Amino acid sequence: MSPGRLRIPFLGRLAALLPLLLGAALLVPAQVSAAPAAASPSSAEATDLGLRGDYYRMSSRTALDFASYTGTRIDNSLYVDDLLPTLRAYAGTTDNVAVRWTGRLQVPADGVYTFYIKGDNGFRMSLDGASVIDHWTTDWDVQTTSEAITLTAGLHDLAVDYNQGNGGAYLHTEWSGPGFSRQPIPDSALHLPAGFAPADAKGTVATTGRTATIELPSAVTAVPADAAKHLAVVSAGALWSPTVARDPNNASRLLVTPGKDDTPVALHADVRISYDGKGGITTADGDLGPFSVVAQNNSTWYFATKWAKDVSADNALPEYPRPQLTRKNWQNLNGTWQFQATDTFPRRHPTPDAPRGNWHSA
């Protein structure tokens, strides 16, 4: 015990503090709790959080289409301040791209709801197949608000489309409903589509940079003719127009080759191989589900001119002087030059009022 301090027995101190504690409790205002953003999910629902995101390139900035598939991933939010890193990783570019998010929305209680979306660029949203917000255009920073919608508690099918022309990219999706004011839709309210089952796959690029293989857990049983439309190889901003077939040397592998005008995968480049699960490819385990993997890049290819093979450290030209470029006959043009301006269309004789003067070249 510190010198000079009065020691109060524990019970005595408690008795003295009790009125103060009760008084303080009465002074604290009752906390107004917002309505739960989503009902507490079951253990099964808790494992399927997020939305399926399918990424595409548009055919032009104003086409607003889903022209070329580039990748699939699980996105956990519809309130994102900066979409550029994800667009770059899964579309290979941040210009003229589109995204389609699908899944289910957990509505916490019966009642009337309003939805709000703002983004750069356009967007649209539907619930249970019915349009909620439609701002499928190329402008940006336009706040949109839905009509009031009556919903029942539970899961509802959700689809959100987004397009990006160029520049910044973001999407802010909010809602208000029974017992809570406008707020971002919480991540915990977003659930994957029923039956969504990504496949296990491993990708590898050959040393030539012109072949990629996809190794699967079981033997490939069918590859439809148009399956390549649902498969993407993206590297260094380039998107292959590939063909895909079962590898004749390994029944559990797919063999992917680029189109004749496609750029090979370059040395040390990042490579992403994706499949949307909708191309009809089947394996011994059933339909092949979607996947998106960063492939192992064994490519040794790099861009070079036809003369690159003739250049080495032993015969490269020095900076200066370069005797190979020396001219025997030349004239130094430095000095003072006389000039006289003319009209836009030259005449036989310059106009009398045309500027005259000297220009010095050093």
Secondary structure as GFF3:
##gff-version 3
##sequence-region A 1 362
A	DSSP	alpha_helix	10	27	.	.	.	ID=ss1
A	DSSP	alpha_helix	43	46	.	.	.	ID=ss2
A	DSSP	beta_strand	51	57	.	.	.	ID=ss3
A	DSSP	beta_strand	68	75	.	.	.	ID=ss4
A	DSSP	beta_strand	79	80	.	.	.	ID=ss5
A	DSSP	alpha_helix	84	91	.	.	.	ID=ss6
A	DSSP	beta_strand	97	107	.	.	.	ID=ss7
A	DSSP	beta_strand	111	120	.	.	.	ID=ss8
A	DSSP	beta_strand	123	127	.	.	.	ID=ss9
A	DSSP	beta_strand	130	135	.	.	.	ID=ss10
A	DSSP	beta_strand	144	145	.	.	.	ID=ss11
A	DSSP	beta_strand	149	151	.	.	.	ID=ss12
A	DSSP	beta_strand	154	164	.	.	.	ID=ss13
A	DSSP	beta_strand	170	177	.	.	.	ID=ss14
A	DSSP	beta_strand	180	184	.	.	.	ID=ss15
A	DSSP	three_ten_helix	187	189	.	.	.	ID=ss16
A	DSSP	beta_strand	190	191	.	.	.	ID=ss17
A	DSSP	beta_strand	202	205	.	.	.	ID=ss18
A	DSSP	beta_strand	212	215	.	.	.	ID=ss19
A	DSSP	beta_strand	220	222	.	.	.	ID=ss20
A	DSSP	three_ten_helix	227	230	.	.	.	ID=ss21
A	DSSP	beta_strand	231	235	.	.	.	ID=ss22
A	DSSP	beta_strand	238	239	.	.	.	ID=ss23
A	DSSP	beta_strand	243	246	.	.	.	ID=ss24
A	DSSP	beta_strand	253	257	.	.	.	ID=ss25
A	DSSP	beta_strand	271	275	.	.	.	ID=ss26
A	DSSP	beta_strand	282	283	.	.	.	ID=ss27
A	DSSP	beta_strand	286	287	.	.	.	ID=ss28
A	DSSP	beta_strand	291	294	.	.	.	ID=ss29
A	DSSP	beta_strand	296	297	.	.	.	ID=ss30
A	DSSP	three_ten_helix	308	310	.	.	.	ID=ss31
A	DSSP	three_ten_helix	323	325	.	.	.	ID=ss32
A	DSSP	beta_strand	335	340	.	.	.	ID=ss33
A	DSSP	beta_strand	356	361	.	.	.	ID=ss34
###
